[in-house]
Amino acid sequence: MRVKPFTKLRRTDRDALLAEAVRRCAFVAPQATYDIVLDEPQVDGHA
């Protein structure tokens, strides 16, 4: 799973986001292995 926030995250928000990503991956594919990537924030309004 790749996550690209719209703004810089505080450490607690980043940790919560990553924890939610782990729960979602485990729900969608409990037997699969997966990587979670947190990209740098998109600051210029373009992908």
N, C-alpha and C positions, 0 to 999 in steps of 0.2 A: 504494500500500500504506500502510495506517495502522497504526502500532505504538503500543500503550499499555502501558508497563511497569508492573509492580506496585509498584515502589519507585524512588527516585531512583538514577540510574546514575552511576557514575564516568565520567570523560571517556573512558578507554580502553574501558570496557564499551559506552558509547554508540557510539563509533566502530566497534567490532566488530559491534554490532547493525546499524548502518546498512550496513556493508559486506556483511553476510549478506543483508540485505534486497535490496540491489542484485543480488547473485548469484542470489537466488531469482526475482526479477522477470525477470532475463535468461534464466534457465532455462525459466520458464513461458511467456514470450512474448518470444523474442529479437528480433523485428522491431518490437515495440510501443514506444511511448514511455510513460513512467510517472512518477509522483511518489511520493516516499516521505515520509510525514509522521510525525514522532515527537512524540506527544502528551505532555503532562505526566503524571507518574505518578498512578495511582489510589491515593489514600492512605486513603480512608474505607471501603474494602471494597465500594463500590457503583459500578456502571458509569455 
